[in-house]
C-alpha cells in the first residue's frame, strides 16, 4: 500500500520536481556564467576600468532569474491545483473520518516543500556543472581567457532558496481548494466549478482585472522610459509580472470565449461537439489545463520576439549611426546565443506544463469517461473526443500565448534598447516566424504524445470498473 502511494506521489509530483529543477538550474547557471564574464571584464585593463558592463550583466541575469522563478511558481501552483482537484474525493473521505481541511492543506504544503528542496538542490548541481562545462569549452576554443572564478559564491544561495520558497508557496496557493472540500463529497462525488459559479466570485475577478490593467499601464510606462534609460526594463519586469498574474487569476474569464471560437473549428461530429461542450462546461478545469501551455508559449514567444526586436533595434541604430555601431555583428551573435538558450529552457517548461496538464486531466476523468462508455460511446469515439478536446485546449492556449508573448517581448526589447543612439523612438516588434512555426508544430506533436498513454489507459478500463474508480 505504501509503495503504491509513493509511486502515485512520484507520478503526480514528477513534473513539479522537474520545474523546480529547471528554475534552479537556470538561475544558478545564469549567475555562474555572468559571474565568469564579469571576472573576465574585470581582468581586462581597458574594459575593467568601467563597471557599467558588469552592472548591466548582473541586471540582465537577475531579470531572467526572476522571470524563471515566477514562471516556475505559477506552473507549480497550477500543477498542485490539478492534483488537489483529483484528490477531492479522497480528501473528503479523510474529512469524513475526522481530519480537518487545514490539516489536509498543511500536508499538501509539506509535499510542496519537499518537492522544492529536491528540485532546487538537484538543479543547483546541474546548473553549476553546466556553467563549468561551458566555461571550460569557451577557454579551450579561445573565446575566453583563463580567469579565476569562485564557483561556490554565497550569492548562489538566493536562486536556490527562492525556488524552495516559491515552490512551497505555490503548493500552499494551489491547495486552497482543500478548504472547500466537504465530507459529503466523499459520498456524492465532486465536480469542477461551473462558469456561473466562477463568475459569482467578484473579489477574485476584480483583483484579476485590476492587476492586468495596472501591469499593462506599467509596461507602457517602461517602454516610454526606455527611450531615456535601459534600466526601464526593471520597471517593465514588474509590469509584466503584475499583468500576467492578472491573466492567471482571470483565466476563467479569458479562456471560455477563446475556447468557444476555437471549438467552432472542430466540426459537428458527436465527439467534436461533446469535446467543445466539455471545455466550456467546466472553465476551472479548462483553465488549469491550458494555463501551463499559455505560460510556456508566452515564454518561448517572448524570448523569440525579444531576440528579433533586439536585432531590429541594433540594425536600425547601426544604419543611423554606422560609426558608433561598427562592431555590432559580434554583439548580435552573442545576444542570439543567449536568447537561444533561454528559448530552449522556456520550451522545456512549456513541454512539461503541456504534457503534465493533459495527462492529469485525462487520468482524473476516468469515471466520467467510464460513464460515456456505459452510455454507448465506442473506444474510437472516446479517443476522438479526448483528442478533439486536447486540440481545442492546446490551440486556444497557443493563440493566447502568442499574443501575450509578442506583447511582452516587444515591451522588453523596447524598454532595454530604446535609448540607444540612432533608434528612432518606438519601433515595431520583430516577428520570429520560424520560432512561431516551431511552437505551433511542437504543440501539435506534444498534444498527441500527452494524450496517447492516458487515453489508451482510460479506454482499456471497462465501463463498470471505470465508474468504480475513486
Secondary structure per residue as TSV (DSSP state, phi and psi in degrees):
chain	resnum	aa	ss	phi	psi
A	1	X	-	360.0	-44.8
A	2	X	H	-64.8	-40.4
A	3	X	H	-62.8	-42.4
A	4	X	H	-62.8	-40.9
A	5	X	H	-64.1	-41.9
A	6	X	H	-68.6	-38.6
A	7	X	H	-66.8	-36.9
A	8	X	H	-64.7	-41.4
A	9	X	H	-63.0	-38.9
A	10	X	H	-63.6	-41.5
A	11	X	H	-63.0	-42.7
A	12	X	H	-66.2	-41.8
A	13	X	H	-99.5	1.3
A	14	X	H	-57.0	-45.1
A	15	X	H	-69.6	-34.7
A	16	X	H	-65.7	-41.6
A	17	X	H	-62.6	-40.9
A	18	X	H	-64.5	-40.7
A	19	X	H	-64.8	-43.8
A	20	X	H	-62.3	-40.7
A	21	X	H	-62.1	-45.8
A	22	X	H	-62.8	-43.4
A	23	X	H	-62.6	-45.8
A	24	X	H	-66.3	-45.7
A	25	X	H	-61.4	-42.0
A	26	X	H	-62.3	-48.5
A	27	X	H	-63.8	-46.3
A	28	X	H	-66.4	-44.4
A	29	X	H	-62.0	-41.7
A	30	X	H	-65.0	-41.7
A	31	X	H	-64.7	-41.6
A	32	X	H	-63.9	-45.6
A	33	X	H	-66.9	-45.3
A	34	X	H	-66.2	-31.1
A	35	X	H	-64.4	-42.0
A	36	X	H	-62.4	-45.5
A	37	X	H	-61.7	-39.6
A	38	X	H	-63.8	-39.0
A	39	X	H	-64.5	-39.9
A	40	X	H	-64.0	-43.7
A	41	X	H	-65.3	-40.9
A	42	X	H	-64.4	-33.5
A	43	X	H	-75.1	-17.9
A	44	X	S	-77.0	128.0
A	45	X	T	-64.9	-25.9
A	46	X	T	-93.3	-58.4
A	47	X	G	-65.3	-30.2
A	48	X	G	-68.8	-16.4
A	49	X	G	-68.6	-24.7
A	50	X	-	-110.2	137.5
A	51	X	-	-96.7	1.9
A	52	X	H	-62.1	-45.7
A	53	X	H	-62.7	-43.0
A	54	X	H	-62.4	-39.7
A	55	X	H	-64.7	-43.4
A	56	X	H	-64.1	-38.5
A	57	X	H	-60.7	-45.2
A	58	X	H	-64.3	-40.4
A	59	X	H	-62.0	-48.7
A	60	X	H	-60.9	-43.5
A	61	X	H	-59.6	-48.5
A	62	X	H	-70.3	-29.5
A	63	X	H	-61.6	-47.9
A	64	X	H	-72.9	-31.8
A	65	X	H	-64.4	-43.6
A	66	X	H	-60.5	-42.1
A	67	X	H	-63.1	-45.6
A	68	X	H	-62.9	-43.9
A	69	X	H	-68.2	-41.4
A	70	X	H	-61.0	-48.3
A	71	X	H	-62.9	-42.8
A	72	X	H	-59.3	-40.3
A	73	X	H	-68.2	-36.2
A	74	X	H	-66.2	-45.2
A	75	X	H	-62.0	-41.8
A	76	X	H	-66.0	-43.2
A	77	X	H	-61.0	-40.6
A	78	X	H	-64.5	-41.0
A	79	X	H	-64.2	-44.9
A	80	X	H	-66.9	-34.3
A	81	X	H	-63.4	-40.0
A	82	X	H	-66.4	-42.0
A	83	X	H	-63.2	-45.4
A	84	X	H	-63.6	-39.1
A	85	X	H	-61.0	-38.7
A	86	X	H	-71.5	-23.4
A	87	X	T	-93.9	4.9
A	88	X	H	-53.0	-42.3
A	89	X	H	-67.7	-41.5
A	90	X	H	-64.3	-43.4
A	91	X	H	-62.0	-39.5
A	92	X	H	-63.0	-39.1
A	93	X	H	-62.8	-42.1
A	94	X	H	-64.7	-37.1
A	95	X	H	-63.6	-36.0
A	96	X	H	-64.8	-31.4
A	97	X	T	-97.8	12.1
A	98	X	T	117.9	-9.5
A	99	X	-	-74.4	144.1
A	100	X	-	-91.5	159.6
A	101	X	H	-61.9	-38.8
A	102	X	H	-66.9	-36.0
A	103	X	H	-62.1	-43.7
A	104	X	H	-65.5	-38.5
A	105	X	H	-68.3	-39.3
A	106	X	H	-63.6	-35.0
A	107	X	H	-64.6	-41.8
A	108	X	H	-65.8	-40.2
A	109	X	H	-63.2	-37.4
A	110	X	H	-64.0	-37.7
A	111	X	H	-60.2	-41.7
A	112	X	H	-63.0	-38.6
A	113	X	H	-63.4	-44.5
A	114	X	H	-62.8	-44.1
A	115	X	H	-58.6	-44.4
A	116	X	H	-63.8	-43.5
A	117	X	H	-64.4	-48.5
A	118	X	H	-61.2	-49.0
A	119	X	H	-64.9	-41.6
A	120	X	H	-67.4	-43.1
A	121	X	H	-67.5	-44.8
A	122	X	H	-63.2	-40.9
A	123	X	H	-65.0	-38.1
A	124	X	H	-62.7	-42.5
A	125	X	H	-64.6	-44.8
A	126	X	H	-66.2	-42.1
A	127	X	H	-63.0	-41.9
A	128	X	H	-66.3	-42.3
A	129	X	H	-61.3	-40.9
A	130	X	H	-63.9	-42.5
A	131	X	H	-65.4	-42.5
A	132	X	H	-61.6	-43.8
A	133	X	H	-62.3	-42.7
A	134	X	H	-66.7	-38.9
A	135	X	H	-65.3	-42.9
A	136	X	H	-63.8	-41.0
A	137	X	H	-64.1	-43.3
A	138	X	H	-63.2	-37.1
A	139	X	H	-69.6	-42.0
A	140	X	H	-63.4	-39.4
A	141	X	T	-88.1	-2.1
A	142	X	T	89.3	11.9
A	143	X	S	-76.4	-31.3
A	144	X	S	-129.1	146.7
A	145	X	-	-78.0	164.9
A	146	X	-	-75.7	117.5
A	147	X	-	-132.9	155.0
A	148	X	-	-80.2	137.7
A	149	X	-	-143.0	138.2
A	150	X	-	-86.1	102.7
A	151	X	T	-77.2	-5.7
A	152	X	T	-118.9	39.3
A	153	X	-	-61.9	142.5
A	154	X	T	-64.1	-24.4
A	155	X	T	-63.7	-19.4
A	156	X	H	-67.8	-17.6
A	157	X	H	-68.3	-24.5
A	158	X	H	-64.5	-52.0
A	159	X	H	-64.2	-32.7
A	160	X	H	-65.4	-50.4
A	161	X	H	-64.2	-37.0
A	162	X	H	-63.0	-40.5
A	163	X	H	-65.6	-43.6
A	164	X	H	-60.9	-48.1
A	165	X	H	-67.9	-42.6
A	166	X	H	-69.6	-33.1
A	167	X	H	-67.7	-42.8
A	168	X	H	-61.9	-44.7
A	169	X	H	-65.2	-38.9
A	170	X	H	-63.8	-38.4
A	171	X	H	-65.3	-40.1
A	172	X	H	-64.8	-44.1
A	173	X	H	-67.8	-43.5
A	174	X	H	-66.5	-21.1
A	175	X	T	-94.4	10.1
A	176	X	G	-62.7	-23.1
A	177	X	G	-66.6	-19.4
A	178	X	G	-55.3	-34.6
A	179	X	G	-66.2	-20.4
A	180	X	G	-100.2	-4.5
A	181	X	-	-77.2	125.2
A	182	X	-	-105.3	154.6
A	183	X	T	-57.3	-31.0
A	184	X	T	-62.7	-25.5
A	185	X	H	-68.6	-17.6
A	186	X	H	-68.0	-26.4
A	187	X	H	-94.5	-45.5
A	188	X	H	-96.8	-4.0
A	189	X	-	78.5	171.4
A	190	X	-	-134.7	153.1
A	191	X	-	-125.7	151.5
A	192	X	-	-61.1	157.0
A	193	X	-	-66.0	142.0
A	194	X	-	-80.4	172.1
A	195	X	H	-62.9	-39.3
A	196	X	H	-65.4	-40.5
A	197	X	H	-66.2	-37.6
A	198	X	H	-69.5	-37.9
A	199	X	H	-69.1	-21.4
A	200	X	T	-86.2	34.2
A	201	X	-	-125.3	71.9
A	202	X	H	-61.2	-32.1
A	203	X	H	-61.5	-53.3
A	204	X	H	-63.9	-41.0
A	205	X	H	-63.5	-40.4
A	206	X	H	-65.4	-43.7
A	207	X	H	-60.3	-42.4
A	208	X	H	-61.6	-45.6
A	209	X	H	-66.5	-42.6
A	210	X	H	-64.3	-44.6
A	211	X	H	-62.4	-43.0
A	212	X	H	-64.6	-44.9
A	213	X	H	-65.0	-44.4
A	214	X	H	-63.9	-45.1
A	215	X	H	-62.8	-40.8
A	216	X	H	-63.7	-41.7
A	217	X	H	-62.2	-40.3
A	218	X	H	-66.8	-37.6
A	219	X	H	-61.3	-44.3
A	220	X	H	-62.2	-42.5
A	221	X	H	-61.0	-41.8
A	222	X	H	-62.6	-39.5
A	223	X	H	-63.2	-39.8
A	224	X	H	-70.5	-43.0
A	225	X	H	-66.7	-26.5
A	226	X	T	-64.0	-16.8
A	227	X	T	-70.5	-15.3
A	228	X	T	-113.3	-29.6
A	229	X	-	-150.7	137.2
A	230	X	T	-69.2	-17.4
A	231	X	T	-71.8	-5.0
A	232	X	H	-62.9	-18.9
A	233	X	H	-62.0	-28.7
A	234	X	H	-65.2	-38.9
A	235	X	H	-66.6	-38.5
A	236	X	H	-61.8	-37.5
A	237	X	H	-61.7	-43.3
A	238	X	H	-61.2	-44.7
A	239	X	H	-62.7	-41.2
A	240	X	H	-64.5	-42.4
A	241	X	H	-64.7	-43.5
A	242	X	H	-64.4	-46.0
A	243	X	H	-67.7	-39.4
A	244	X	H	-71.2	-33.1
A	245	X	H	-61.3	-38.5
A	246	X	H	-61.3	-40.2
A	247	X	H	-63.8	-43.6
A	248	X	H	-63.7	-47.4
A	249	X	H	-65.6	-32.7
A	250	X	T	-102.6	23.2
A	251	X	H	-59.2	-33.7
A	252	X	H	-69.3	-14.2
A	253	X	H	-92.8	-31.8
A	254	X	H	-84.4	-44.1
A	255	X	H	-72.7	-40.8
A	256	X	H	-55.1	-45.8
A	257	X	H	-61.8	-39.9
A	258	X	H	-66.7	-40.0
A	259	X	H	-63.6	-36.2
A	260	X	H	-64.4	-41.9
A	261	X	H	-64.6	-45.6
A	262	X	H	-68.7	-35.9
A	263	X	H	-59.2	-31.3
A	264	X	G	-67.5	-18.2
A	265	X	G	-85.9	-7.9
A	266	X	G	-85.3	-6.4
A	267	X	-	99.7	-176.3
A	268	X	S	-119.3	17.7
A	269	X	S	-68.7	157.9
A	270	X	H	-55.4	-42.6
A	271	X	H	-64.0	-43.8
A	272	X	H	-67.0	-41.4
A	273	X	H	-66.4	-40.1
A	274	X	H	-67.5	-38.1
A	275	X	H	-62.2	-45.7
A	276	X	H	-63.1	-41.2
A	277	X	H	-65.4	-39.8
A	278	X	H	-61.5	-43.6
A	279	X	H	-64.2	-31.6
A	280	X	H	-89.6	-26.4
A	281	X	H	-66.7	-39.1
A	282	X	T	-122.8	79.2
A	283	X	H	-62.7	-25.0
A	284	X	H	-63.0	-47.1
A	285	X	H	-66.5	-41.9
A	286	X	H	-63.8	-38.9
A	287	X	H	-66.0	-42.7
A	288	X	H	-61.5	-39.3
A	289	X	H	-69.8	-39.1
A	290	X	H	-87.5	-25.7
A	291	X	H	-65.1	-33.2
A	292	X	H	-63.5	-38.4
A	293	X	H	-69.4	-41.5
A	294	X	H	-58.2	-43.5
A	295	X	H	-60.8	-49.6
A	296	X	H	-62.5	-47.1
A	297	X	H	-65.4	-38.7
A	298	X	H	-60.3	-44.3
A	299	X	H	-61.8	-51.8
A	300	X	H	-59.9	-46.1
A	301	X	H	-65.4	-40.0
A	302	X	H	-59.4	-49.1
A	303	X	H	-67.1	-36.8
A	304	X	H	-64.4	-46.2
A	305	X	H	-67.0	-38.7
A	306	X	H	-60.2	-45.5
A	307	X	H	-61.8	-46.9
A	308	X	H	-64.6	-38.4
A	309	X	H	-70.2	-37.7
A	310	X	H	-55.6	-47.9
A	311	X	H	-59.8	-46.0
A	312	X	H	-61.9	-45.0
A	313	X	H	-64.4	-44.5
A	314	X	H	-67.8	-38.6
A	315	X	H	-67.1	-38.0
A	316	X	H	-64.6	-44.1
A	317	X	H	-64.1	-38.4
A	318	X	H	-66.1	-36.8
A	319	X	H	-67.6	-38.3
A	320	X	H	-81.0	-30.6
A	321	X	-	-131.6	68.7
A	322	X	T	-62.9	-30.6
A	323	X	T	-71.6	-26.5
A	324	X	T	-83.8	-37.4
A	325	X	S	-106.7	34.8
A	326	X	T	-64.2	-29.4
A	327	X	T	-105.5	28.4
A	328	X	H	-77.6	-11.6
A	329	X	H	-59.7	-45.5
A	330	X	H	-65.6	-38.3
A	331	X	H	-64.1	-42.0
A	332	X	H	-61.7	-40.0
A	333	X	H	-64.9	-40.3
A	334	X	H	-65.3	-43.8
A	335	X	H	-61.4	-42.7
A	336	X	H	-61.3	-42.6
A	337	X	H	-63.0	-43.8
A	338	X	H	-62.2	-47.3
A	339	X	H	-72.2	-25.3
A	340	X	H	-64.2	-41.6
A	341	X	H	-63.5	-44.2
A	342	X	H	-62.7	-39.4
A	343	X	H	-64.3	-38.1
A	344	X	H	-63.1	-44.8
A	345	X	H	-63.6	-42.2
A	346	X	H	-61.8	-40.1
A	347	X	H	-63.5	-37.1
A	348	X	H	-63.0	-45.1
A	349	X	H	-63.0	-39.7
A	350	X	H	-62.6	-44.4
A	351	X	H	-64.1	-42.7
A	352	X	H	-61.6	-46.3
A	353	X	H	-62.3	-41.8
A	354	X	H	-67.8	-52.5
A	355	X	H	-61.9	-43.8
A	356	X	H	-65.3	-45.2
A	357	X	H	-63.5	-47.1
A	358	X	H	-68.6	-41.3
A	359	X	H	-63.8	-48.7
A	360	X	H	-63.3	-37.5
A	361	X	H	-61.0	-43.6
A	362	X	H	-71.5	-45.1
A	363	X	H	-63.8	-34.3
A	364	X	T	-81.2	-1.6
A	365	X	T	-111.6	26.6
A	366	X	H	-59.8	-40.8
A	367	X	H	-63.9	-43.4
A	368	X	H	-62.9	-43.0
A	369	X	H	-68.3	-34.7
A	370	X	H	-64.2	-36.5
A	371	X	H	-64.2	-40.8
A	372	X	H	-63.8	-39.0
A	373	X	H	-63.6	-40.5
A	374	X	H	-65.7	-28.6
A	375	X	T	-85.2	-0.9
A	376	X	T	116.2	-0.3
A	377	X	-	-68.4	134.1
A	378	X	-	-80.0	166.9
A	379	X	H	-60.8	-40.2
A	380	X	H	-62.6	-43.4
A	381	X	H	-63.8	-38.4
A	382	X	H	-64.8	-43.5
A	383	X	H	-61.5	-44.7
A	384	X	H	-65.0	-36.6
A	385	X	H	-65.2	-46.9
A	386	X	H	-62.9	-42.7
A	387	X	H	-64.9	-43.5
A	388	X	H	-62.7	-41.7
A	389	X	H	-65.2	-41.3
A	390	X	H	-64.6	-41.0
A	391	X	H	-62.6	-43.6
A	392	X	H	-61.1	-47.4
A	393	X	H	-64.0	-45.2
A	394	X	H	-67.8	-45.0
A	395	X	H	-62.6	-41.8
A	396	X	H	-62.6	-45.1
A	397	X	H	-63.3	-39.5
A	398	X	H	-63.5	-45.4
A	399	X	H	-62.7	-45.6
A	400	X	H	-63.9	-42.6
A	401	X	H	-63.7	-37.4
A	402	X	H	-63.8	-42.9
A	403	X	H	-64.5	-47.7
A	404	X	H	-64.8	-45.8
A	405	X	H	-62.1	-41.7
A	406	X	H	-63.3	-40.0
A	407	X	H	-66.2	-47.0
A	408	X	H	-67.7	-40.0
A	409	X	H	-62.9	-43.2
A	410	X	H	-63.7	-45.9
A	411	X	H	-61.9	-40.6
A	412	X	H	-65.2	-45.7
A	413	X	H	-65.1	-43.2
A	414	X	H	-66.4	-40.6
A	415	X	H	-72.3	-24.9
A	416	X	H	-88.9	-38.3
A	417	X	H	-114.5	4.4
A	418	X	T	-65.7	-19.7
A	419	X	T	-90.4	1.0
A	420	X	S	-62.6	142.9
A	421	X	T	-64.2	132.8
A	422	X	T	97.4	-10.2
A	423	X	-	-85.8	120.2
A	424	X	-	-83.1	66.8
A	425	X	S	72.7	-142.1
A	426	X	S	-75.8	125.7
A	427	X	-	-112.7	143.6
A	428	X	-	-59.5	148.3
A	429	X	-	-69.2	149.6
A	430	X	-	-79.0	145.9
A	431	X	-	-115.8	109.5
A	432	X	-	-82.7	83.0
A	433	X	H	-59.4	-36.4
A	434	X	H	-63.4	-43.5
A	435	X	H	-66.0	-40.6
A	436	X	H	-62.0	-42.9
A	437	X	H	-63.0	-41.0
A	438	X	H	-63.9	-41.0
A	439	X	H	-59.8	-45.4
A	440	X	H	-65.6	-45.9
A	441	X	H	-65.5	-44.4
A	442	X	H	-62.7	-39.6
A	443	X	H	-62.8	-39.9
A	444	X	H	-64.2	-44.4
A	445	X	H	-64.9	-45.5
A	446	X	H	-64.8	-32.7
A	447	X	H	-61.7	-44.2
A	448	X	H	-63.6	-46.7
A	449	X	H	-62.9	-41.7
A	450	X	H	-69.4	-23.5
A	451	X	H	-101.1	-13.2
A	452	X	H	-62.6	-57.6
A	453	X	H	-64.0	-52.2
A	454	X	H	-65.2	-32.2
A	455	X	H	-67.3	-43.7
A	456	X	H	-61.1	-41.2
A	457	X	H	-65.7	-41.2
A	458	X	H	-70.6	-38.4
A	459	X	H	-76.2	-19.4
A	460	X	H	-78.9	-19.5
A	461	X	S	-76.5	135.0
A	462	X	-	-67.8	152.2
A	463	X	H	-53.3	-42.2
A	464	X	H	-65.5	-44.4
A	465	X	H	-64.9	-41.0
A	466	X	H	-62.1	-40.5
A	467	X	H	-69.4	-18.6
A	468	X	H	-92.1	-5.6
A	469	X	-	-65.7	134.8
A	470	X	-	-92.1	360.0
